[in-house]
Amino acid sequence: MSARVGVIGAGAWGTALAQMLAADGTPVLLWAREDGLADEINSRRSNTPFLPGVALAGSIVATGRLADLAGLPVLLAVVPAQFIGGVLAALPDAPRDLVLCAKGIEAGTGRLMLDIAREAAPGAEMAVLSGPTFAREVALGLPTAITLACGGGEAQWARLSPVIARPAFRPYYSDDLIGTEIGGAVKNVLAIACGVVEGLGLGENARAALIARGFAEMLRFGEALGARAETLSGLCGLGDLVLTCASTASRNFSLGKALGAGLSAAEALSGKLSVAEGAATAPVLAELAARRGIAMPIVDAVARLLSGAAPARQVVSELLARPLRAERAMGGPA
């Protein structure tokens, strides 16, 4: 089997993307870091640790050798945000389309995935795939729409969109890579906050208000970094925010719900194979916002809660006690 597309990372999202691409018989090469996982995928057509209950297509070939993907013209990078730099640096650089599918900001440096990838793979043309997606639904072939932002503009879109699009997986074009990245990173943190609301039993009114005010924070931060408001108002921003702020299928929402129920961050994250990206993103996002003078009180509250600086009820009380102001979605105070 001669594959043109490789997927770097066999977690739930990476495996779901590989399954979506391979369901029609398209050859896909999937890199699995975990010991024994490539063998399970190839021999049993399953990924029990990350995507149990999904029968994987026979046109997916898994490998434990990252170098096996080096010659492919299209790679989807789906490793967790905090590890993507090391993985890409270990892959021989070459001219290719590199589609970034992780959502987060690098802890310690504040770098977006784009910045990391450009340093680790300078020969690649970058694209960002993001939007309202639960991995299991994508793997099962349920209708999904995403943003595909192409650094190479319409020429790259013309190459990539036929490779990625499927009848039930519909990409929409953008050239706003920063906005597409920021939407995916910030919504993870806001999903934790919505989970806290659920864990505390504060009701649907509170969650709706938090989504709306959280979206205002996303817009302020994004525009300060050069993102376009219309990008963040689309699938990769508002769309993804709405999805992940209302369901325990979201790892970040589930983490927040556990925090709201009284668990510490360490307790809530203990023993989890899948990564809740918002846990690593929240403190660095809060720091970046403070450094730039961007008001993000919800993000700051999540960062404080994760650090153990204050319990869930206290941070919610502090948010409710903020000064009364006029509502502004973009610009001005929160």
N, C-alpha and C positions, 0 to 999 in steps of 0.2 A: 504494500500500500504506500503510495507516494502522497504525503500530506503537503499542503501549501500553508496551512494554518496551524500554529502552535498555541497552546494555552499554558501559561506558566503559573502553576498553583492548582492543586486538586482539592482545595477546600470546597465548601458548599457552593460558593459562587463560581469558582473556576470550573468545577465539575458540571454545574448547570449550564454554563456557557458552552462548554465542550459538547454536552448532550444536545443543546439547541442547534448547534452548528452541524452536528453529525447525524441528526435524526433522519435526514433525507439521504444518507449514505455518503456524505462528504467526509473524506479522511481528515481526522484531527489528531494531532499528537499532543498528549497531555503530560506535563511534568508534575510528578508527585514527590515531594520532599520526604514524606513520612515513610519509615521502614515498612516494607511489605505492602504498601498501598497500591503501588503500580501492579504488583502481582495479583492482588485481589481484583482490581479493575479489569485486567486482561483475562483472568481465568474464570471469574464468577460474574463479570459484568455488573458489579455493584461497588458502591463506596459506602460501606457501613458506618465508618466514623463520622462522616460529614453529610451524606445525603442518603440516609437509609430508605429502603423501600422503593427506590427508583431503578428500574432495569435500564442499564446503559447500552447505547447503540454499539453494534459490533464494529463500526468504523472508527471508534475511539481506540487509539493505541496509547497506553500509558508507559512512561519511562521514568526511571529514577536518575537518569543522566541528563543534566541540564544541557550539556554540549550537544545532545541529539537534536536540539531545537535550533542550533546555531545557523543552519543554512536555510531556514524557512523565511519567506518574504513577508509574512504577516504573523506577528506575535501579540497575544493578549496577555498583559501582565496583571495577574489576579492574586498575587501574594499580599499578605497584610501590609498596610502602609508603613509600619515601623521596620519592616524587613526588606522592602522593595529595593533599596539602594544596594545592599549587599548581594542580593540575587542578580540584579542587572549587571553589577560590576563583574560577576563571575561568568557572565555570558560573553563570548567573543563579540566585539562590536562589528557591525556591518550595516550597509544601507538596507533598510527595511522599514515597514510600517509597524510602529510600536504603539499599541492601543492600551492606555492606562485605565484599569478598571478598579483599582483600589481607591478608597475614599478616606482621606485623613490628612493630617499635617504632621510632619516629623517632629517627635518630641526632642527637645534639647536644641534644635536648630531653627524651628519654625518654617522649614521649607515645605512648599507644596510638592506633590508627586512629580509635577513637571520639572521643577528645578533639580530634583534628585535624578530623574531619568536623563535629563539633558547632560548632566555631568557624567553619569555612568555609561550612557550610550549615545555619544555625540554624533555618530553616523546615522542614527535613525530619524525618521520623520514621525513626529509625535501626534497622537490623537488621544482624546479622552472620551470614554463611554460612561455615561452616568444617567440615572433616572429612577423612577419608582419601580423597583424590582425586588420581589422575594425569590430567592434561588429556586425553591421547590416548584413554584408556579412556572418559572421559565423552563425548568427541566421537564415539566409535564406538558409543555406546549401550550399553555394558556396565553391569551392575548396580552402582549406587553409592548409598550412604546418607550423609547429612550432617546436621549440626546447623544449624538456622535459629533463631537467637536474636532475639527481637523486643522492642525497647524499648517498643513500644506494647502489649505483652501479647497476650492472646488475640484482641483485636479486630484487631490488625495481622496476626497469624497467619492469621486467617480471610480477610483480603484477599490476603496474599502466598502462602500455601501452594498455592492452586489455580493461581496464575500460574507458580510455580517447579516444582511437582511434575510428574513424568512417570512412566510405567510403570517405567522403569529408573533413575529418579533420585528417591530417596525422602528428603524432609526430615523431621527429628524436631524437635519444638518444644522451645524453652527460653526462659526469660526472663533467663538469666544471660549478659548480653552480655560482661562482663569476663572470665568464665571461658572463654567461647568464643573470645575474642580471644587470651587468654594461651596457651591450648593451641596455637593455630596459630603463634604467635610463638616460643615456647620450643622446640617440636619441631624447628623449622628448625635451631636451634643444635645440638641433640642429634643430629640427622641428620648434621651435619658430623663430630661426634665419632665416630659409628659408621662413617662413611666412612674416617676415619683408621685405625680398627681394621682395616678391610678392606685399606687400602693398606699397612699394616705387616704384614699376614698373621698377625694375632694369633688368628684362629679364631672359631668360633661361640660358644664359652663366654664369651669376652670381650665379644662383642657383646651377648649376652643379659644379662650382668651390667650392662653400660653402659646398656641400655634400662631395666632395672629401677631402677637407681640414678638415672638421668636423670629417670625419671618421678617419683621422690621429690623431686627438685629442682623439677620443675614444680609439684607439689602444694604444696611449701613457699612458693614464690614466689606462686603463684596465691592461696592462702588469705590470705597477708599483704596482698594487694591487694583482697580481698573476694570472690574467686571461690569457688564451691562445689566441694567435692571430687567430688561425683557428676558434675558437668559435666566436670571434667578426667578422670574415669574413663571417659567415654563417647567418642563418635565424634570429637569435636573435640580431644580430648586424647590419651588412650591409643591410640585407633584410628588417628589421624593419625600418632602417633609410631611405631607398629609398621610402618605402610606405608612411611614415608620413611626408616626406619633400615635398610632391607634391600634396596634396589634402586638401580641406577644410573639408573633413570628419574627419580629424585629429583635435582634440580640440587644440593641441599645435600649429599646423600650423595656425589655425584660430585666435588664440590669437596673434601670431606674425604678421599676416596680419593686424589685428586691430591696433597694435602698429605702424606698418609701415605707416598706414593711418593717424596717428596722435593722436590716443587715448592714454590716460595714462593706466597703468596696472590696476588701480582700476576701471576705466571706462570700460575697455575691459572685466574684470572679473565679473562686477556687474550683478547680477540677473541670473547667470549661475548655473544650477543644477549640471551638469557634471563638473568634475574636470580636469583642465589642469595641470597634474602632473609636467610638466617642470617649471611652475612658482615657485613652492616651491623648486624644485631640483636645479635650476640654482645657487642661491646664495651659497648654501652649497657646491655644486660641485666646484664652483669657489674658495671657501675658502680651500677646501681639496686639490685642485690642487696647489694653491699657497703655502700651507704649505709644500707640498712635492716637490716643485720646478718643477712641470710639466707644460709645456707651453700649455695653452688652451685659446688662444686669442678670439675665437668665443664664447666659454662659458662665458668668462669674460665680453665680450661685451653684451651678453644677460642679465647677472646679473646686469650690470650697467643700462641698458635700463629699466629693470623691477623696479629697485629702484628709477628711476626718476633722476639719476645722469647725464644723457645725453639723448638728443632726438635721434630718429632713424637715421637720416641722419648723425649726428655727429659720432655715433659709427661705422657706415659703413665707413665713411671717414677715421676714425682712423685705421680701419682694412686695408683699401687700402693703407694707408701711412706707413705700417710696412716695415722694411728693406727687400730688395730683398735677397733671399737665394736660395740655392739648394733645390729641392723638396725631402722631406724625408717622407715616410709614417709611419715609425716606428723608434723611437729613435731620438736623435738630436733635434735641435731647430725647432720651427714651422715656 
